[in-house]
Amino acid sequence: MANTYTWKVGQCDRLLETGVISTLHYTVSAQTEDGAYSCGAYGSVGLKAPDAKTMIAYDSVTEANCIEWLKAALGGDEKVTEIQTALDNQLTEKRTPTTGAGLPWSA
């Protein structure tokens, strides 16, 4: 079964004078193929200042641009895989729990 992952950017912090995005706040959602289980993670990452020659104007930036920058700022495919693997582990634990909580004297 293949889990699916959805990367979203919930907020961009920017410098008002230049429109340069300095920080991205993001979520990653994971769901099992059958849709029975889901989990997520969130975080933020700082971005390096872009090259003035190739900078995209703030009003023209898309979520796809931000997700590309986010993944690169995290460290590329290796870190993306690490995050998704951690989510896979959470989904596995939900599907086949190895721990539980409660009171032994309470039914």
Phi and psi in radians as a Rosetta constraint file:
Dihedral C 1 N 2 CA 2 C 2 CIRCULARHARMONIC -1.804 0.35
Dihedral N 2 CA 2 C 2 N 3 CIRCULARHARMONIC 2.174 0.35
Dihedral C 2 N 3 CA 3 C 3 CIRCULARHARMONIC -1.366 0.35
Dihedral N 3 CA 3 C 3 N 4 CIRCULARHARMONIC 2.685 0.35
Dihedral C 3 N 4 CA 4 C 4 CIRCULARHARMONIC -1.955 0.35
Dihedral N 4 CA 4 C 4 N 5 CIRCULARHARMONIC 2.587 0.35
Dihedral C 4 N 5 CA 5 C 5 CIRCULARHARMONIC -2.196 0.35
Dihedral N 5 CA 5 C 5 N 6 CIRCULARHARMONIC 2.411 0.35
Dihedral C 5 N 6 CA 6 C 6 CIRCULARHARMONIC -2.184 0.35
Dihedral N 6 CA 6 C 6 N 7 CIRCULARHARMONIC 2.037 0.35
Dihedral C 6 N 7 CA 7 C 7 CIRCULARHARMONIC -1.678 0.35
Dihedral N 7 CA 7 C 7 N 8 CIRCULARHARMONIC 2.274 0.35
Dihedral C 7 N 8 CA 8 C 8 CIRCULARHARMONIC -2.345 0.35
Dihedral N 8 CA 8 C 8 N 9 CIRCULARHARMONIC 2.555 0.35
Dihedral C 8 N 9 CA 9 C 9 CIRCULARHARMONIC -1.863 0.35
Dihedral N 9 CA 9 C 9 N 10 CIRCULARHARMONIC 2.127 0.35
Dihedral C 9 N 10 CA 10 C 10 CIRCULARHARMONIC -1.654 0.35
Dihedral N 10 CA 10 C 10 N 11 CIRCULARHARMONIC -0.362 0.35
Dihedral C 10 N 11 CA 11 C 11 CIRCULARHARMONIC -2.810 0.35
Dihedral N 11 CA 11 C 11 N 12 CIRCULARHARMONIC 2.517 0.35
Dihedral C 11 N 12 CA 12 C 12 CIRCULARHARMONIC -2.082 0.35
Dihedral N 12 CA 12 C 12 N 13 CIRCULARHARMONIC 2.136 0.35
Dihedral C 12 N 13 CA 13 C 13 CIRCULARHARMONIC -1.567 0.35
Dihedral N 13 CA 13 C 13 N 14 CIRCULARHARMONIC 2.355 0.35
Dihedral C 13 N 14 CA 14 C 14 CIRCULARHARMONIC -2.459 0.35
Dihedral N 14 CA 14 C 14 N 15 CIRCULARHARMONIC 2.831 0.35
Dihedral C 14 N 15 CA 15 C 15 CIRCULARHARMONIC -1.510 0.35
Dihedral N 15 CA 15 C 15 N 16 CIRCULARHARMONIC 2.131 0.35
Dihedral C 15 N 16 CA 16 C 16 CIRCULARHARMONIC -1.121 0.35
Dihedral N 16 CA 16 C 16 N 17 CIRCULARHARMONIC -0.627 0.35
Dihedral C 16 N 17 CA 17 C 17 CIRCULARHARMONIC -1.106 0.35
Dihedral N 17 CA 17 C 17 N 18 CIRCULARHARMONIC -0.703 0.35
Dihedral C 17 N 18 CA 18 C 18 CIRCULARHARMONIC -1.928 0.35
Dihedral N 18 CA 18 C 18 N 19 CIRCULARHARMONIC -0.353 0.35
Dihedral C 18 N 19 CA 19 C 19 CIRCULARHARMONIC 1.422 0.35
Dihedral N 19 CA 19 C 19 N 20 CIRCULARHARMONIC 0.086 0.35
Dihedral C 19 N 20 CA 20 C 20 CIRCULARHARMONIC -1.222 0.35
Dihedral N 20 CA 20 C 20 N 21 CIRCULARHARMONIC 2.200 0.35
Dihedral C 20 N 21 CA 21 C 21 CIRCULARHARMONIC -1.394 0.35
Dihedral N 21 CA 21 C 21 N 22 CIRCULARHARMONIC 2.179 0.35
Dihedral C 21 N 22 CA 22 C 22 CIRCULARHARMONIC -1.827 0.35
Dihedral N 22 CA 22 C 22 N 23 CIRCULARHARMONIC -0.504 0.35
Dihedral C 22 N 23 CA 23 C 23 CIRCULARHARMONIC -2.499 0.35
Dihedral N 23 CA 23 C 23 N 24 CIRCULARHARMONIC 2.420 0.35
Dihedral C 23 N 24 CA 24 C 24 CIRCULARHARMONIC -1.996 0.35
Dihedral N 24 CA 24 C 24 N 25 CIRCULARHARMONIC 2.311 0.35
Dihedral C 24 N 25 CA 25 C 25 CIRCULARHARMONIC -1.865 0.35
Dihedral N 25 CA 25 C 25 N 26 CIRCULARHARMONIC 2.230 0.35
Dihedral C 25 N 26 CA 26 C 26 CIRCULARHARMONIC -2.379 0.35
Dihedral N 26 CA 26 C 26 N 27 CIRCULARHARMONIC 2.847 0.35
Dihedral C 26 N 27 CA 27 C 27 CIRCULARHARMONIC -2.267 0.35
Dihedral N 27 CA 27 C 27 N 28 CIRCULARHARMONIC 2.666 0.35
Dihedral C 27 N 28 CA 28 C 28 CIRCULARHARMONIC -2.248 0.35
Dihedral N 28 CA 28 C 28 N 29 CIRCULARHARMONIC 2.137 0.35
Dihedral C 28 N 29 CA 29 C 29 CIRCULARHARMONIC -1.876 0.35
Dihedral N 29 CA 29 C 29 N 30 CIRCULARHARMONIC 2.474 0.35
Dihedral C 29 N 30 CA 30 C 30 CIRCULARHARMONIC -2.198 0.35
Dihedral N 30 CA 30 C 30 N 31 CIRCULARHARMONIC 2.507 0.35
Dihedral C 30 N 31 CA 31 C 31 CIRCULARHARMONIC -2.477 0.35
Dihedral N 31 CA 31 C 31 N 32 CIRCULARHARMONIC 2.459 0.35
Dihedral C 31 N 32 CA 32 C 32 CIRCULARHARMONIC -1.184 0.35
Dihedral N 32 CA 32 C 32 N 33 CIRCULARHARMONIC 2.753 0.35
Dihedral C 32 N 33 CA 33 C 33 CIRCULARHARMONIC -0.971 0.35
Dihedral N 33 CA 33 C 33 N 34 CIRCULARHARMONIC -0.657 0.35
Dihedral C 33 N 34 CA 34 C 34 CIRCULARHARMONIC -1.461 0.35
Dihedral N 34 CA 34 C 34 N 35 CIRCULARHARMONIC -0.051 0.35
Dihedral C 34 N 35 CA 35 C 35 CIRCULARHARMONIC 1.335 0.35
Dihedral N 35 CA 35 C 35 N 36 CIRCULARHARMONIC 0.086 0.35
Dihedral C 35 N 36 CA 36 C 36 CIRCULARHARMONIC -1.303 0.35
Dihedral N 36 CA 36 C 36 N 37 CIRCULARHARMONIC -0.493 0.35
Dihedral C 36 N 37 CA 37 C 37 CIRCULARHARMONIC -2.328 0.35
Dihedral N 37 CA 37 C 37 N 38 CIRCULARHARMONIC 2.526 0.35
Dihedral C 37 N 38 CA 38 C 38 CIRCULARHARMONIC -2.544 0.35
Dihedral N 38 CA 38 C 38 N 39 CIRCULARHARMONIC 2.793 0.35
Dihedral C 38 N 39 CA 39 C 39 CIRCULARHARMONIC -2.776 0.35
Dihedral N 39 CA 39 C 39 N 40 CIRCULARHARMONIC 3.064 0.35
Dihedral C 39 N 40 CA 40 C 40 CIRCULARHARMONIC -2.768 0.35
Dihedral N 40 CA 40 C 40 N 41 CIRCULARHARMONIC 3.006 0.35
Dihedral C 40 N 41 CA 41 C 41 CIRCULARHARMONIC -2.513 0.35
Dihedral N 41 CA 41 C 41 N 42 CIRCULARHARMONIC 2.782 0.35
Dihedral C 41 N 42 CA 42 C 42 CIRCULARHARMONIC -2.515 0.35
Dihedral N 42 CA 42 C 42 N 43 CIRCULARHARMONIC 2.821 0.35
Dihedral C 42 N 43 CA 43 C 43 CIRCULARHARMONIC -3.069 0.35
Dihedral N 43 CA 43 C 43 N 44 CIRCULARHARMONIC -3.057 0.35
Dihedral C 43 N 44 CA 44 C 44 CIRCULARHARMONIC -2.464 0.35
Dihedral N 44 CA 44 C 44 N 45 CIRCULARHARMONIC 2.697 0.35
Dihedral C 44 N 45 CA 45 C 45 CIRCULARHARMONIC -2.517 0.35
Dihedral N 45 CA 45 C 45 N 46 CIRCULARHARMONIC 2.400 0.35
Dihedral C 45 N 46 CA 46 C 46 CIRCULARHARMONIC -1.454 0.35
Dihedral N 46 CA 46 C 46 N 47 CIRCULARHARMONIC 2.571 0.35
Dihedral C 46 N 47 CA 47 C 47 CIRCULARHARMONIC -1.945 0.35
Dihedral N 47 CA 47 C 47 N 48 CIRCULARHARMONIC 2.557 0.35
Dihedral C 47 N 48 CA 48 C 48 CIRCULARHARMONIC -1.294 0.35
Dihedral N 48 CA 48 C 48 N 49 CIRCULARHARMONIC 2.645 0.35
Dihedral C 48 N 49 CA 49 C 49 CIRCULARHARMONIC -1.082 0.35
Dihedral N 49 CA 49 C 49 N 50 CIRCULARHARMONIC 2.373 0.35
Dihedral C 49 N 50 CA 50 C 50 CIRCULARHARMONIC -1.332 0.35
Dihedral N 50 CA 50 C 50 N 51 CIRCULARHARMONIC 2.831 0.35
Dihedral C 50 N 51 CA 51 C 51 CIRCULARHARMONIC -1.186 0.35
Dihedral N 51 CA 51 C 51 N 52 CIRCULARHARMONIC 2.252 0.35
Dihedral C 51 N 52 CA 52 C 52 CIRCULARHARMONIC -1.024 0.35
Dihedral N 52 CA 52 C 52 N 53 CIRCULARHARMONIC -0.512 0.35
Dihedral C 52 N 53 CA 53 C 53 CIRCULARHARMONIC -1.288 0.35
Dihedral N 53 CA 53 C 53 N 54 CIRCULARHARMONIC -0.501 0.35
Dihedral C 53 N 54 CA 54 C 54 CIRCULARHARMONIC -1.970 0.35
Dihedral N 54 CA 54 C 54 N 55 CIRCULARHARMONIC 0.050 0.35
Dihedral C 54 N 55 CA 55 C 55 CIRCULARHARMONIC -1.093 0.35
Dihedral N 55 CA 55 C 55 N 56 CIRCULARHARMONIC 2.411 0.35
Dihedral C 55 N 56 CA 56 C 56 CIRCULARHARMONIC -1.595 0.35
Dihedral N 56 CA 56 C 56 N 57 CIRCULARHARMONIC 2.279 0.35
Dihedral C 56 N 57 CA 57 C 57 CIRCULARHARMONIC -1.014 0.35
Dihedral N 57 CA 57 C 57 N 58 CIRCULARHARMONIC 2.469 0.35
Dihedral C 57 N 58 CA 58 C 58 CIRCULARHARMONIC -0.872 0.35
Dihedral N 58 CA 58 C 58 N 59 CIRCULARHARMONIC -0.791 0.35
Dihedral C 58 N 59 CA 59 C 59 CIRCULARHARMONIC -1.171 0.35
Dihedral N 59 CA 59 C 59 N 60 CIRCULARHARMONIC -0.228 0.35
Dihedral C 59 N 60 CA 60 C 60 CIRCULARHARMONIC -1.814 0.35
Dihedral N 60 CA 60 C 60 N 61 CIRCULARHARMONIC -0.085 0.35
Dihedral C 60 N 61 CA 61 C 61 CIRCULARHARMONIC -1.225 0.35
Dihedral N 61 CA 61 C 61 N 62 CIRCULARHARMONIC 2.373 0.35
Dihedral C 61 N 62 CA 62 C 62 CIRCULARHARMONIC -1.871 0.35
Dihedral N 62 CA 62 C 62 N 63 CIRCULARHARMONIC 2.889 0.35
Dihedral C 62 N 63 CA 63 C 63 CIRCULARHARMONIC -1.092 0.35
Dihedral N 63 CA 63 C 63 N 64 CIRCULARHARMONIC -0.620 0.35
Dihedral C 63 N 64 CA 64 C 64 CIRCULARHARMONIC -1.071 0.35
Dihedral N 64 CA 64 C 64 N 65 CIRCULARHARMONIC -0.720 0.35
Dihedral C 64 N 65 CA 65 C 65 CIRCULARHARMONIC -1.013 0.35
Dihedral N 65 CA 65 C 65 N 66 CIRCULARHARMONIC -0.834 0.35
Dihedral C 65 N 66 CA 66 C 66 CIRCULARHARMONIC -1.113 0.35
Dihedral N 66 CA 66 C 66 N 67 CIRCULARHARMONIC -0.691 0.35
Dihedral C 66 N 67 CA 67 C 67 CIRCULARHARMONIC -1.148 0.35
Dihedral N 67 CA 67 C 67 N 68 CIRCULARHARMONIC -0.675 0.35
Dihedral C 67 N 68 CA 68 C 68 CIRCULARHARMONIC -1.086 0.35
Dihedral N 68 CA 68 C 68 N 69 CIRCULARHARMONIC -0.807 0.35
Dihedral C 68 N 69 CA 69 C 69 CIRCULARHARMONIC -1.143 0.35
Dihedral N 69 CA 69 C 69 N 70 CIRCULARHARMONIC -0.690 0.35
Dihedral C 69 N 70 CA 70 C 70 CIRCULARHARMONIC -1.049 0.35
Dihedral N 70 CA 70 C 70 N 71 CIRCULARHARMONIC -0.877 0.35
Dihedral C 70 N 71 CA 71 C 71 CIRCULARHARMONIC -1.104 0.35
Dihedral N 71 CA 71 C 71 N 72 CIRCULARHARMONIC -0.670 0.35
Dihedral C 71 N 72 CA 72 C 72 CIRCULARHARMONIC -1.162 0.35
Dihedral N 72 CA 72 C 72 N 73 CIRCULARHARMONIC -0.736 0.35
Dihedral C 72 N 73 CA 73 C 73 CIRCULARHARMONIC -1.164 0.35
Dihedral N 73 CA 73 C 73 N 74 CIRCULARHARMONIC -0.531 0.35
Dihedral C 73 N 74 CA 74 C 74 CIRCULARHARMONIC -1.208 0.35
Dihedral N 74 CA 74 C 74 N 75 CIRCULARHARMONIC -0.414 0.35
Dihedral C 74 N 75 CA 75 C 75 CIRCULARHARMONIC 2.176 0.35
Dihedral N 75 CA 75 C 75 N 76 CIRCULARHARMONIC 0.204 0.35
Dihedral C 75 N 76 CA 76 C 76 CIRCULARHARMONIC 1.472 0.35
Dihedral N 76 CA 76 C 76 N 77 CIRCULARHARMONIC -2.768 0.35
Dihedral C 76 N 77 CA 77 C 77 CIRCULARHARMONIC -1.014 0.35
Dihedral N 77 CA 77 C 77 N 78 CIRCULARHARMONIC -0.615 0.35
Dihedral C 77 N 78 CA 78 C 78 CIRCULARHARMONIC -1.092 0.35
Dihedral N 78 CA 78 C 78 N 79 CIRCULARHARMONIC -0.789 0.35
Dihedral C 78 N 79 CA 79 C 79 CIRCULARHARMONIC -1.260 0.35
Dihedral N 79 CA 79 C 79 N 80 CIRCULARHARMONIC -0.659 0.35
Dihedral C 79 N 80 CA 80 C 80 CIRCULARHARMONIC -1.048 0.35
Dihedral N 80 CA 80 C 80 N 81 CIRCULARHARMONIC -0.797 0.35
Dihedral C 80 N 81 CA 81 C 81 CIRCULARHARMONIC -1.083 0.35
Dihedral N 81 CA 81 C 81 N 82 CIRCULARHARMONIC -0.707 0.35
Dihedral C 81 N 82 CA 82 C 82 CIRCULARHARMONIC -1.068 0.35
Dihedral N 82 CA 82 C 82 N 83 CIRCULARHARMONIC -0.765 0.35
Dihedral C 82 N 83 CA 83 C 83 CIRCULARHARMONIC -1.131 0.35
Dihedral N 83 CA 83 C 83 N 84 CIRCULARHARMONIC -0.801 0.35
Dihedral C 83 N 84 CA 84 C 84 CIRCULARHARMONIC -1.166 0.35
Dihedral N 84 CA 84 C 84 N 85 CIRCULARHARMONIC -0.601 0.35
Dihedral C 84 N 85 CA 85 C 85 CIRCULARHARMONIC -1.151 0.35
Dihedral N 85 CA 85 C 85 N 86 CIRCULARHARMONIC -0.704 0.35
Dihedral C 85 N 86 CA 86 C 86 CIRCULARHARMONIC -1.078 0.35
Dihedral N 86 CA 86 C 86 N 87 CIRCULARHARMONIC -0.687 0.35
Dihedral C 86 N 87 CA 87 C 87 CIRCULARHARMONIC -1.178 0.35
Dihedral N 87 CA 87 C 87 N 88 CIRCULARHARMONIC -0.696 0.35
Dihedral C 87 N 88 CA 88 C 88 CIRCULARHARMONIC -0.990 0.35
Dihedral N 88 CA 88 C 88 N 89 CIRCULARHARMONIC -0.756 0.35
Dihedral C 88 N 89 CA 89 C 89 CIRCULARHARMONIC -1.109 0.35
Dihedral N 89 CA 89 C 89 N 90 CIRCULARHARMONIC -0.676 0.35
Dihedral C 89 N 90 CA 90 C 90 CIRCULARHARMONIC -1.128 0.35
Dihedral N 90 CA 90 C 90 N 91 CIRCULARHARMONIC -0.725 0.35
Dihedral C 90 N 91 CA 91 C 91 CIRCULARHARMONIC -1.136 0.35
Dihedral N 91 CA 91 C 91 N 92 CIRCULARHARMONIC -0.696 0.35
Dihedral C 91 N 92 CA 92 C 92 CIRCULARHARMONIC -1.083 0.35
Dihedral N 92 CA 92 C 92 N 93 CIRCULARHARMONIC -0.741 0.35
Dihedral C 92 N 93 CA 93 C 93 CIRCULARHARMONIC -1.127 0.35
Dihedral N 93 CA 93 C 93 N 94 CIRCULARHARMONIC -0.634 0.35
Dihedral C 93 N 94 CA 94 C 94 CIRCULARHARMONIC -1.191 0.35
Dihedral N 94 CA 94 C 94 N 95 CIRCULARHARMONIC -0.719 0.35
Dihedral C 94 N 95 CA 95 C 95 CIRCULARHARMONIC -1.243 0.35
Dihedral N 95 CA 95 C 95 N 96 CIRCULARHARMONIC -0.722 0.35
Dihedral C 95 N 96 CA 96 C 96 CIRCULARHARMONIC -2.330 0.35
Dihedral N 96 CA 96 C 96 N 97 CIRCULARHARMONIC 1.391 0.35
Dihedral C 96 N 97 CA 97 C 97 CIRCULARHARMONIC -1.048 0.35
Dihedral N 97 CA 97 C 97 N 98 CIRCULARHARMONIC 2.500 0.35
Dihedral C 97 N 98 CA 98 C 98 CIRCULARHARMONIC -1.965 0.35
Dihedral N 98 CA 98 C 98 N 99 CIRCULARHARMONIC -0.108 0.35
Dihedral C 98 N 99 CA 99 C 99 CIRCULARHARMONIC -2.343 0.35
Dihedral N 99 CA 99 C 99 N 100 CIRCULARHARMONIC 2.810 0.35
Dihedral C 99 N 100 CA 100 C 100 CIRCULARHARMONIC -2.590 0.35
Dihedral N 100 CA 100 C 100 N 101 CIRCULARHARMONIC 2.987 0.35
Dihedral C 100 N 101 CA 101 C 101 CIRCULARHARMONIC -2.461 0.35
Dihedral N 101 CA 101 C 101 N 102 CIRCULARHARMONIC 2.733 0.35
Dihedral C 101 N 102 CA 102 C 102 CIRCULARHARMONIC 2.615 0.35
Dihedral N 102 CA 102 C 102 N 103 CIRCULARHARMONIC -2.952 0.35
Dihedral C 102 N 103 CA 103 C 103 CIRCULARHARMONIC -2.054 0.35
Dihedral N 103 CA 103 C 103 N 104 CIRCULARHARMONIC 2.232 0.35
Dihedral C 103 N 104 CA 104 C 104 CIRCULARHARMONIC -1.123 0.35
Dihedral N 104 CA 104 C 104 N 105 CIRCULARHARMONIC -0.421 0.35
Dihedral C 104 N 105 CA 105 C 105 CIRCULARHARMONIC -1.615 0.35
Dihedral N 105 CA 105 C 105 N 106 CIRCULARHARMONIC 0.035 0.35
Dihedral C 105 N 106 CA 106 C 106 CIRCULARHARMONIC -1.998 0.35
Dihedral N 106 CA 106 C 106 N 107 CIRCULARHARMONIC 2.188 0.35
